[in-house]
Amino acid sequence: MPRYLPEPRHPHEQAPRIGVMLVNLGTPDAPEPRAVRRYLREFLSDPRVVELPRPLWWLILNLFVLTVRPAKSAAKYARIWHKEGSPLRMQTERQTKLLRGYLREAGHPEVQVGYAMRYGAPSVGHVLEQLKAAGCTRVLVLPLYPQYAASTSASAMDALGRAMQRIRNLPELRVVRSFHAHPGYIGALAARVTEHWRRNGLPEKFVMSFHGTPRFSLDRGDPYFCECQATARLLAERLNLREDQYLVTFQSRFGRAEWLQPYTEPSLQKLARAGVKCVDVICPGFVSDCLETLEEIALECKAAFVAAGGRDFRYIPCLNDSPEFIVALRDLVSQHMQDWLDAPLPDSAALAARLRRATEHGAHH
């Protein structure tokens, strides 16, 4: 038998609420080797992330990866860390707060918005419990990964499934699978790029760098590569770019296996050696700036481009808390729960009658 968590008091006198849970990847608690090791252990132990036989990977992870990588990664985190904490956490908190405010302005004060991290805190299970305790009987889960991948979106759903196993009285649940082609998301990206070009002028080459995944994931049916290409095509069309004006690449390769190509850093070096002096780089697959954008792209790839003969490397920040993106989030969640929002809420008299009937029938309140 499952061990259920204690159920919160059922609020007979309160109108049911709707919950929205934003889910991002996660972040270490501090830019220190111990905190990074704890985070990496959870992240890299996920079979969705590393698809190797478990006994073999356990040995590699514990005997090699976790003995070397935490210190190196901690030094990289320290380069982009803010006094308020990790950039990814800061931006996700802002997105959550702003989305909550935009939904209230749209006439939906009953919608509760929280955020969870797939790895680290706050966990998906913890936030689901919080939403239930706030009286949410319907919850929409939105992984903040525009393009679906088994290693990201599906892993977030795995965490949700495990959390559900511990809850006796489950809320009605919906999950947004992806939003790689959502007009609001594409429009927000286009607005970010257009404003950058208005201030700085056009580059010689516009590079869209997405997070990489192993090549075999595409061969086994993962749609991530295709959804990245669709996002890039739609953004290029919105920006009126010809095919020769932009390049789609993939970053963050890990291990020796072949990953999705072309790889970002070698591609930038190739451009520089070919005489390209000015590039703009954006990472459409990340909605919040983080280690992979601020350190790997804005610092490491910039250094590689300049060392290969390039001159101007201009990183375009992620969507973060831009108004266009928050509006896109509002529209996205509203579309997925429109029938919930349209359902009439019981008035005070109906709630009082419900409480009276519940009490007469022996319910606790």
N, C-alpha and C positions, 0 to 999 in steps of 0.2 A: 504493500500500500504506500502511496506517496505521502510524504510529510508536508502537509499544507502549512502555509503561513497563517497566522491569526488574521481573521477577516476584520476589516474596520467596521464600525457601527453603521448599520444601514440607515441613511438619512431619509426617513419617510416624509419628513416635513420640508425637504429640500428638493428643488427641481433637479432632474438629472443633468449632468454637465458633459461636455465633450472635451476630450484631451487630445493634444498633439504632441508627439514625441519626436524631436529631431535627433538623429543618431549620427555622430561623427566617429572617426577612427579611434582617436585617443591620443594621449600624450603622457610622458613621464611627469611625475609630480615635481621634479626638480632637475636641473641640468647637472646631475651628479651620477657617477658610475653605479652606485647602489640602486638609485631610483630608475635609471635607464635599464639596468639588468632586470629588475622586477617587471618593467613594462615589456621589454623584449622577450622575456620568458613566456609571458602570457600571449603576446602577439605571435611569436614564431612557433608556439606549441599548437596553434590552431591548424587542424588538418586541411582547412580550406585555404590557408595561406601557403603552406608547404606541403605539396603532394608527394611525399616520399614515404616509403615503408616506415612505420612508427618506430620500431626498434633501432633501425639505422639512423633515422633523423634524431632520435633521443641522444644517441652517442655523439653525433656531430654537434648538436646544439649545446649539450652540456660540457663536452670535453674541449670544444674549439670555439664556437661562436660566442658563447656567454663568458668565456674567459678573456676574449680579446676585444670584441666589438663594443661592450658597454662604455669603456673608457674613451674609445675613439668617438662614439656617438655622443657621449656627454660633452666632449670638447666642441662638437659641432652645435649641439643645442645651446651651449653657453654663448655662442656667437650671435644667436638670434633671440635669446631670452629677454623678456621685459621684466622690469621690477614688479609688475602686477602678475607675472607668470608667463606661461607658454602662449605664444601668439594664437595657436589654434584654439585653445580654451577661451582666450579673451574674445576672439571673433565669434565663436559659437555662442558664448553668453550674450554678446550684443545682438546677434541674429535672433536669438530666442526672445529677448526682451523687446526688440523692435517688432517682431512678428506678433507678439501678444498685443502690443499697442495698436498695430495696424488692424488686427481683427476686432478689437474693441471699437476703434473708430468706424469700422464697417458695420457696427451694430451687433456684435457677437461677444458681449462681456462674459458669457457663460463658458467660453472656450478657454481651457487651461493649457498653457504651452510650457513644456520642459525639454531639457536636452539630456542625452545620455552619451556615453563613450563606449564603443564596442570593447575597447581594452582600457583598463584603468577605471577611474571614477569620474562621475557617478555612473554606475552600471545600468544596463537596460532593465534588469530586474528591479533595481532600487527605484528607478524613475517610474516604472509601471506601478509599483506599490504606492508611490506618492500620488499618482494620478487617481488611483482607486480611492485612496484615503480622502482626496479632494472631492469625491462624489462623481467621478467620471465613469459613466456606464458605456461609453463609446470612445475608442481611442484610435487615432490615425497615426501610424508610424512612418516617418519619412527619413530614410537613410540619405545623408547628404552626399551621395555619390551620384552625379548626373548620369553616368554610364554604368549599366549593370555589369557586375563581374561576380563570379562565384566567391572570389577571395575577399570581397568587400560587402556588396549588397546581400548576398546569400548568407554570409557569415553573421551579419546583423540580424537576419531572420532566424538563424540558428539560436542566437542569444535570446531572442524573443520567445522562441519555442521552449527553451529551457526554463525561462522565467514563468511561462504559462503553466508548466508542470507543477509548480509549487502553489498555484492559486486555485482555491476551490470555486469561487464565484467569479468567473472570467467576464471581463467587459467584452462588448462586441469590438472586434479588431479588424482594421484594414491596414494594408501596407502599400506604399507607393514603390513600385518596382524600379523605375528609373524616370528621368526627365530630360534625357539627352537632346530631345528635339522640341521641348516645350517652347513656345514662342516667347514667353516672358524671360526664360533663361537665356535664349539666344539673343534677345533684345538687350538684356542686361550686359552680356559680354560685348555686344556691338557698341553699346553706349560707353563702356569702359575704354575700349580701344579708340573710338572716335574722339573722346575727350583727350586721350593721350596724344593722338595725332594732331589735334587742334593746337595743343601746347608745344609739341616738339617736332612736328613735321613727319612726313612719311619715311619709313626705313627702306633700305634696298631689298630686304627680305623679311617677311613676317613669319615667325616660327610658332607653331602651336604644339607644345610639348605635353603629352599625357603620361600618366604613370604607367610603367610597363608591367606586363605579366608574362609568364613563360609562354613560349610559342606553342607548346603542346596544348595549352588551354584553349586556344583557337581551334586547333585540330580536333579537340574533343567536344566542341560544340559551344564553347563560351562565346556569347555575342559581344563581348567588350570591345574588341578591335573594330567591329562593324559599327558599333554605336559611337565610338570615338571618331571614326571617319565621317559618320553622318553629322555629328556636331561640327566638325571642322568644315565640311562642305556648306552647311547652313550658315555658319558664321561668315565664311568667305563670301557667300552670295549676298548676305546682308551688308557686307563691307564693300561690295562691288569689286572684288579682287579676281584677277585672272589666275589660272592654275600656276603660272610661272612666278607669281608674286608671293606665294606662301608655301610653307613646308610643314608637314605633320611628322612629329617624331615621338619617341618613347624614352622615358628616363627611369632612373632608379633600378637598374639591373642588379640582381643579387645572385651570386653563385656562378657556376660555369656553364649552365645550360643556356641554350639559345632563347632569347626573349623576343618580344615583338620588335620589329625593326621598321625604319632606321632608328638607331640609338641617338639620343639628343646631343651629347657632348661631341662624339666623333663627327656628327653632321655639322655642328657649328664650326669645328676646326676645318672641315672640308670647305665650308663656305668662305672662311677667312683666307685659306690658301688659294682659293679661286679668285680672290680679289674683292670680295664683299667686305665693305668697311663698316656698315651700319645694319644692325639687326634689332628687331623688336621681338621679345619672347613673352608669350602668355601661356598659362597652364589652365586650360578650360576645365579639366577634370577635377580641380580642387576649388571648392567654393570659399575656403578660408586659407589664408597664408599660413605656412607651417614649415617644418624643417626641409621638406622636399622642394619648396619653392624659394624660401628666403636664403637657404644655405646652399643647397645643391645647384639650383638654377642661378639665382641672383649673384652668388659669390663664386662657386666652383666653375660653373660653365662660363661665366664672364671671364674669369682668369684664363681658361682654356682658349676662348675665342680671341682674346687680346694677344696671348702668347703665340697664337698661330698667324698673327698678322692683322687681325681685326682692330677696329678703332672704337666704335660706339656700340656698346652692348646695353640695350635698354629693356629692363624687366618691367612688365606691366603687372601691377598687383592683382591678386585674386578679387573676386566680387566682394568678399568680406561683408561690410554693413552698408554697401551702397544702396541708396533708395530704390533704384531699379530692381535690384535683386530681392529686396524685402517685399516689394510689390509682387514680384514673380512668385515668391514663396507663398504670399497671401493668396494669390490667385490659384496656385497649384493645390494647396490644401483645401481651399474652398471648393474647387471642382471635385475633389475626391470625397468630400463629405457634404455635398450640397443638399442631399435629401435629409441629412441629419440637421443641418442648419435651418431647413425649411419647416421641420416638424414643429408645431406649436408647443410652447412651454405651458405647463399647468399654472393656473393663477393661484393666488394665496388661498382662496376658498377651497379649490380642489386639493391643494396640498394639505390643508387642515383636515379635510374629510378623509384623505388617505391615511394620515397619521392616526385619526380617531378609529378608523376601521382596523388598522394594524394593531393598535393597542387593545381593542376589544377582542381580537383574535389571539392575544397573548404574545405579540412581538415585542422585543426589547427595543428601547430607544433611548 
